[in-house]
């Protein structure tokens, strides 16, 4: 994303393969968008540059600071909220919800608890995503969509959503997919 400048902040997940996949393959016209787990703000900034109305949430106060800083540095207007998933949003609804969730099982690779929070999704890697999807429907417009990164390292992701793969990328250590989830009546 040559046109987006990102300052790195200690204790904040920095853009990696999964972030770039989202920026390069998310639909451009998402309308009112909620990003859960904004990290550095790269995906939110990308969506705002595509003229979407963006609200970003992160539990990590350092990520909130990073997203605010990077949004200003890139001259985009993003509402940034510190909170745990949907807790601070009351009854708001969005056309689209985007999340690059923590999807790895626990590991000793991260000695920083804030970074571990950004990458470890629970004992099987899928607990965060299952909880996220169980709550997300309450914040999604009737015909809205959710866009998530899913890792081959996740186990037991059984959810009651329609889903389709938008993009698949293989790495020597895992396969990542960007998927669209939606509900049908």
C-alpha angles and dihedrals in degrees: 000000000000093000094056120077116204124188112206117234124199111250093022125109108251123217111278137162092300093051092049091048089055093047093047099043111028113110110262099225106057099143114208105012133192118198115197112201100018097179108175091359096244096132094042091049091049091052092046090051086056089059098256121141103245133200116182127197131187132167091214112084089206090058090050089053091046093050092048091048095046093045090054091045088054094044096240129132114232128164105229121195131182110223148111108274108297100347097110097045102076109188099342120139129204135196090226138015120202127192136169091195129200099264109166125100112243115290138173090237095097118062089173110084092207092056091045088054089054096051110025112081099184136284093318096027092245103077094092091049094048091051091044093053092046090058101032097076089069091061099040125093114246094261096030130127137220121216117203139170110233124194129208086228091069116098129200101015096162109157135160097239134108108243142181134185115246097178136002125197125182124209129179090258103038149348118248125198131189105216136187116220125192142161126236123203 
